Amino acid sequence: MIVNQKWDSTNDETNKLNYLFESSSLLPSDLINYPNQIGGHGLLFGNKCKILYSHVQSTIYKPIQHYPKGPHELEFYQRLFDPNCNDSVLVELRKFVPDFYGLYRDSEQKRELIYIDLLMY
């Protein structure tokens, strides 16, 4: 899985979406639909976005939204959790954001998902 690769912000939407597909890994097979709302996604329309949950790992797989929101969210997570990040604000912000583990591809639904910790505070 490629987590730290970034695309050039001058690329068009198609190139950004191609980047997402090329940098993802296949989903594990033991996931279930998550029954609760997370960050505004989920319950309002009956979990149409199909957030997935791993009980074993206590993590979620959240679908990437359409351009521009989804690619920008992914780029944010990648910058925030880049092991070479030396921006003190971003390093401090990590304490308040779910851990990011990468990008996964749901081959059945033909979509990409962000793999993050499920924070239960």
PAZA-653243 format. One record per residue: residue number from 1; x, y, z of N, C-alpha, C in turn; chain. Coordinates in Angstrom, 3 decimals, m for minus. Atoms other than C-alpha are relative to their C-alpha. Layout:
# residues N
[r NUM,[X,Y,Z],[X,Y,Z],[X,Y,Z],"A"]
...
This chain:
# residues 121
[r 1,[0.837,m1.167,0.000],[0.000,0.000,0.000],[0.884,1.233,0.000],"A"]
[r 2,[m0.753,m1.243,0.081],[1.308,3.440,m0.914],[m0.772,1.055,0.775],"A"]
[r 3,[0.689,m0.971,m0.836],[0.443,5.978,1.739],[0.534,1.404,m0.207],"A"]
[r 4,[m0.604,m1.325,0.027],[2.858,8.861,1.245],[0.088,0.624,m1.377],"A"]
[r 5,[m0.050,m0.562,1.353],[2.650,9.316,m2.522],[m1.077,1.073,m0.133],"A"]
[r 6,[0.973,m1.077,0.212],[0.938,12.559,m3.522],[m0.079,0.310,m1.480],"A"]
[r 7,[0.127,m0.414,1.386],[m0.392,13.846,m6.797],[0.270,1.490,m0.097],"A"]
[r 8,[m0.238,m1.419,0.272],[0.422,17.197,m8.350],[m1.348,0.708,0.005],"A"]
[r 9,[1.286,m0.694,m0.121],[m2.337,19.672,m7.457],[m0.454,0.633,m1.308],"A"]
[r 10,[0.411,m0.554,1.287],[m2.333,20.902,m11.044],[m0.660,m1.054,m0.882],"A"]
[r 11,[0.641,1.057,0.787],[m3.588,17.528,m12.300],[m1.508,0.177,0.004],"A"]
[r 12,[1.453,m0.098,0.057],[m7.188,17.232,m13.349],[m0.649,m1.096,0.843],"A"]
[r 13,[0.753,0.942,m0.825],[m9.912,15.233,m11.596],[0.275,m1.444,m0.394],"A"]
[r 14,[m0.228,1.373,0.458],[m9.341,12.118,m13.729],[1.334,m0.530,0.501],"A"]
[r 15,[m1.307,0.439,m0.486],[m5.659,11.943,m12.829],[m0.017,m0.242,1.502],"A"]
[r 16,[0.090,0.192,m1.443],[m6.467,12.338,m9.139],[m0.724,m1.298,0.323],"A"]
[r 17,[0.732,1.236,m0.250],[m9.004,9.521,m9.270],[0.815,m1.214,m0.423],"A"]
[r 18,[m0.891,1.090,0.401],[m6.541,7.323,m11.173],[1.054,m0.245,1.067],"A"]
[r 19,[m0.972,0.135,m1.085],[m3.988,7.997,m8.444],[m0.602,m0.804,1.149],"A"]
[r 20,[0.640,0.703,m1.106],[m6.464,6.818,m5.811],[m0.088,m1.491,m0.279],"A"]
[r 21,[0.165,1.404,0.339],[m7.124,3.584,m7.628],[1.338,m0.728,0.012],"A"]
[r 22,[m1.313,0.643,0.106],[m3.437,2.828,m8.261],[0.681,m0.167,1.353],"A"]
[r 23,[m0.707,0.036,m1.280],[m2.379,3.460,m4.659],[m0.770,m0.750,1.082],"A"]
[r 24,[0.821,0.668,m0.998],[m4.970,1.283,m2.945],[0.296,m1.492,0.060],"A"]
[r 25,[m0.107,1.438,m0.201],[m4.982,m2.267,m1.575],[m1.410,m0.567,0.098],"A"]
[r 26,[1.316,0.630,m0.093],[m7.843,m4.764,m1.608],[m0.448,m0.099,1.456],"A"]
[r 27,[0.574,0.081,m1.341],[m10.178,m4.875,1.398],[0.149,m1.397,0.595],"A"]
[r 28,[0.075,1.304,m0.662],[m9.985,m7.653,3.991],[m1.405,m0.572,m0.178],"A"]
[r 29,[1.295,0.643,0.260],[m12.838,m10.151,3.731],[m0.909,m0.070,1.226],"A"]
[r 30,[0.779,0.184,m1.228],[m14.052,m10.027,7.367],[m0.699,1.267,0.490],"A"]
[r 31,[0.616,m1.263,m0.394],[m15.722,m6.591,7.374],[m1.516,m0.099,m0.005],"A"]
[r 32,[1.461,m0.082,m0.038],[m19.323,m5.796,8.266],[m0.409,1.461,m0.175],"A"]
[r 33,[0.515,m1.371,0.085],[m21.515,m2.734,7.637],[m0.054,0.588,1.402],"A"]
[r 34,[0.012,m0.675,m1.294],[m21.149,m0.233,10.459],[m1.368,0.636,0.197],"A"]
[r 35,[1.390,m0.439,m0.161],[m24.600,0.547,11.938],[m0.181,1.427,0.508],"A"]
[r 36,[0.110,m1.326,m0.597],[m23.822,3.988,13.411],[0.515,1.092,m0.925],"A"]
[r 37,[m0.453,m1.153,0.775],[m23.177,7.464,12.066],[1.400,0.409,0.436],"A"]
[r 38,[m1.366,m0.448,m0.280],[m19.583,8.712,11.814],[0.254,1.275,m0.786],"A"]
[r 39,[m0.392,m1.248,0.654],[m18.580,12.285,11.073],[m0.987,0.478,m1.045],"A"]
[r 40,[1.006,m0.458,0.947],[m21.870,13.090,9.368],[m0.369,m1.018,m1.057],"A"]
[r 41,[0.302,1.035,0.993],[m21.921,9.877,7.340],[m0.701,m1.165,0.677],"A"]
[r 42,[0.568,1.228,m0.519],[m24.256,7.001,7.932],[m1.490,m0.023,0.160],"A"]
[r 43,[1.381,0.279,m0.367],[m27.647,7.145,9.592],[m1.059,0.816,m0.720],"A"]
[r 44,[1.019,m0.877,0.560],[m29.441,10.054,7.956],[m0.722,m0.639,m1.181],"A"]
[r 45,[0.606,0.631,1.162],[m30.033,8.115,4.757],[0.185,m1.512,0.021],"A"]
[r 46,[m0.070,1.447,m0.118],[m29.692,4.574,6.098],[1.349,m0.595,m0.383],"A"]
[r 47,[m1.357,0.486,0.288],[m25.905,4.151,5.730],[0.192,m0.320,m1.476],"A"]
[r 48,[m0.178,0.190,1.445],[m26.032,4.518,1.942],[1.466,m0.006,m0.397],"A"]
[r 49,[m1.415,m0.061,0.371],[m22.322,5.285,1.922],[0.746,m1.260,0.413],"A"]
[r 50,[m0.550,1.309,m0.354],[m21.673,1.836,3.438],[1.358,0.079,0.686],"A"]
[r 51,[m1.193,0.018,m0.833],[m19.111,2.504,6.118],[0.181,m1.433,0.473],"A"]
[r 52,[m0.294,1.371,m0.402],[m17.424,m0.804,6.919],[0.783,0.007,1.303],"A"]
[r 53,[m0.585,0.075,m1.334],[m16.211,m1.952,10.325],[0.727,m1.321,0.198],"A"]
[r 54,[m0.742,1.188,m0.405],[m13.576,m4.384,11.565],[m0.014,m0.063,1.520],"A"]
[r 55,[0.079,0.165,m1.452],[m14.407,m5.573,15.085],[1.364,m0.401,0.562],"A"]
[r 56,[m1.301,0.491,m0.456],[m11.042,m7.329,15.398],[1.000,1.146,0.132],"A"]
[r 57,[m0.968,m1.095,0.007],[m9.053,m4.185,14.557],[m0.542,1.292,0.612],"A"]
[r 58,[0.664,m1.225,m0.482],[m11.561,m1.623,15.955],[0.281,1.173,m0.929],"A"]
[r 59,[m0.241,m1.022,1.014],[m11.212,0.323,12.732],[m1.171,0.057,m0.964],"A"]
[r 60,[1.027,m0.138,1.023],[m13.493,1.623,10.025],[0.655,0.218,m1.358],"A"]
[r 61,[m0.375,m0.255,1.386],[m13.245,1.816,6.265],[m1.069,0.930,m0.545],"A"]
[r 62,[0.940,m1.052,0.374],[m14.888,5.044,5.138],[0.147,0.319,m1.480],"A"]
[r 63,[m0.094,m0.298,1.435],[m15.735,5.591,1.460],[0.501,1.417,m0.267],"A"]
[r 64,[m0.479,m1.311,0.426],[m13.980,8.445,m0.269],[m1.104,0.682,m0.791],"A"]
[r 65,[1.024,m0.759,0.702],[m16.378,11.128,m1.411],[0.498,0.398,m1.387],"A"]
[r 66,[m0.343,m0.456,1.346],[m16.473,12.448,m4.961],[0.915,1.218,0.062],"A"]
[r 67,[m0.876,m1.154,0.155],[m13.984,15.046,m6.146],[m0.813,1.287,0.190],"A"]
[r 68,[m1.340,m0.167,m0.542],[m12.981,17.479,m4.706],[0.159,m0.451,1.452],"A"]
[r 69,[m0.089,0.301,m1.432],[m13.855,16.462,m1.107],[0.861,m1.225,0.301],"A"]
[r 70,[m0.697,1.248,m0.300],[m12.584,12.878,m1.157],[1.498,0.053,m0.221],"A"]
[r 71,[m1.448,m0.091,0.216],[m9.189,13.421,m2.784],[0.681,0.987,0.950],"A"]
[r 72,[m0.592,m0.965,m0.931],[m8.603,16.449,m0.551],[0.090,m0.589,1.403],"A"]
[r 73,[m0.051,0.657,m1.309],[m9.475,14.439,2.568],[1.151,m1.001,0.050],"A"]
[r 74,[m1.091,0.970,0.051],[m7.085,11.693,1.512],[1.354,0.702,0.054],"A"]
[r 75,[m1.261,m0.744,0.003],[m4.322,14.202,0.804],[0.297,0.560,1.392],"A"]
[r 76,[m0.169,m0.493,m1.363],[m4.896,15.705,4.266],[0.548,m1.102,0.908],"A"]
[r 77,[m0.472,1.109,m0.831],[m4.500,12.315,5.976],[1.435,m0.386,m0.358],"A"]
[r 78,[m1.348,0.371,0.420],[m1.406,11.544,3.921],[1.035,1.009,0.490],"A"]
[r 79,[m0.928,m1.034,m0.492],[0.252,14.859,4.821],[0.133,m0.078,1.516],"A"]
[r 80,[0.005,0.027,m1.456],[m0.754,14.569,8.468],[0.820,m1.164,0.552],"A"]
[r 81,[m0.667,1.195,m0.514],[0.626,11.044,8.905],[1.257,m0.381,m0.775],"A"]
[r 82,[m1.259,0.235,0.705],[3.647,11.344,6.633],[1.116,m0.121,1.044],"A"]
[r 83,[m1.063,0.167,m0.997],[6.561,9.928,8.678],[1.092,1.073,m0.096],"A"]
[r 84,[m0.999,m1.060,0.180],[8.752,12.727,7.269],[m0.544,1.395,0.298],"A"]
[r 85,[0.618,m1.295,m0.290],[6.364,15.483,8.370],[0.760,0.698,1.127],"A"]
[r 86,[m0.682,m0.773,m1.038],[8.209,18.189,10.299],[m0.753,1.289,0.334],"A"]
[r 87,[0.862,m1.139,m0.319],[5.342,20.681,10.531],[m0.555,m0.221,1.410],"A"]
[r 88,[0.382,0.205,m1.399],[4.805,21.078,14.295],[m1.509,0.061,0.215],"A"]
[r 89,[1.458,m0.090,m0.125],[1.133,22.027,13.851],[m0.643,m1.324,m0.413],"A"]
[r 90,[0.547,1.279,0.445],[0.388,18.863,11.878],[0.337,m1.117,0.978],"A"]
[r 91,[m0.394,1.031,m0.964],[2.331,16.699,14.327],[m0.878,0.094,1.243],"A"]
[r 92,[0.865,m0.193,m1.169],[0.315,18.181,17.220],[m1.441,m0.404,m0.310],"A"]
[r 93,[1.371,0.320,0.406],[m2.955,17.746,15.305],[m0.266,m1.506,m0.015],"A"]
[r 94,[0.159,1.462,0.027],[m2.361,13.972,15.065],[m0.693,m0.532,1.247],"A"]
[r 95,[0.602,0.443,m1.262],[m3.471,13.667,18.703],[m1.525,0.023,m0.046],"A"]
[r 96,[1.441,m0.226,0.019],[m6.999,14.717,17.741],[m0.699,m0.614,m1.212],"A"]
[r 97,[0.516,0.563,1.251],[m7.479,12.803,14.481],[0.157,m1.517,0.049],"A"]
[r 98,[m0.166,1.461,0.026],[m8.126,9.079,13.978],[1.262,m0.389,m0.765],"A"]
[r 99,[m1.183,0.487,0.716],[m4.993,7.171,12.977],[m0.385,m0.442,m1.399],"A"]
[r 100,[0.230,0.318,1.415],[m4.777,6.750,9.216],[0.929,m1.138,m0.401],"A"]
[r 101,[m0.790,1.169,0.381],[m3.631,3.386,7.849],[0.145,m0.159,m1.499],"A"]
[r 102,[m0.171,0.082,1.440],[m4.040,3.912,4.135],[m1.306,m0.032,m0.758],"A"]
[r 103,[1.104,0.000,0.947],[m6.340,3.466,1.204],[m0.258,m1.425,m0.456],"A"]
[r 104,[0.386,1.339,0.431],[m8.236,0.313,0.318],[m1.039,0.091,m1.095],"A"]
[r 105,[0.922,0.044,1.135],[m10.263,m0.668,m2.713],[m1.022,m1.105,0.233],"A"]
[r 106,[1.098,0.964,m0.047],[m13.645,m2.392,m2.598],[m0.285,m0.394,m1.443],"A"]
[r 107,[0.123,0.396,1.407],[m13.574,m4.338,m5.859],[m1.442,m0.307,m0.385],"A"]
[r 108,[1.405,0.284,0.313],[m17.251,m5.360,m5.606],[m0.776,1.281,m0.281],"A"]
[r 109,[0.736,m1.260,0.138],[m18.550,m1.803,m5.212],[0.728,1.013,m0.880],"A"]
[r 110,[m0.818,m0.888,0.841],[m15.793,m0.240,m7.344],[0.144,1.386,0.634],"A"]
[r 111,[m0.219,m1.244,m0.733],[m14.915,2.384,m4.761],[1.244,m0.143,0.866],"A"]
[r 112,[m1.146,m0.020,m0.891],[m11.984,3.401,m2.564],[m0.458,0.436,1.386],"A"]
[r 113,[0.345,m0.315,m1.376],[m12.110,3.625,1.219],[1.240,0.411,0.772],"A"]
[r 114,[m1.063,m0.417,m0.903],[m9.974,5.425,3.774],[m0.079,m0.899,1.228],"A"]
[r 115,[m0.085,0.926,m1.122],[m8.839,3.054,6.531],[0.523,0.764,1.204],"A"]
[r 116,[m0.376,m0.788,m1.171],[m8.803,4.809,9.919],[m0.470,m0.674,1.279],"A"]
[r 117,[0.422,0.463,m1.315],[m9.078,4.082,13.630],[m1.413,0.469,0.287],"A"]
[r 118,[1.314,m0.408,m0.479],[m12.506,4.181,15.191],[0.198,0.586,1.391],"A"]
[r 119,[m0.174,m0.653,m1.298],[m12.296,6.719,18.010],[m1.291,m0.100,0.788],"A"]
[r 120,[1.187,0.167,m0.834],[m14.698,5.929,20.835],[0.262,0.690,1.338],"A"]
[r 121,[m0.248,m0.757,m1.233],[m14.330,8.696,23.435],[m1.295,0.498,0.564],"A"]
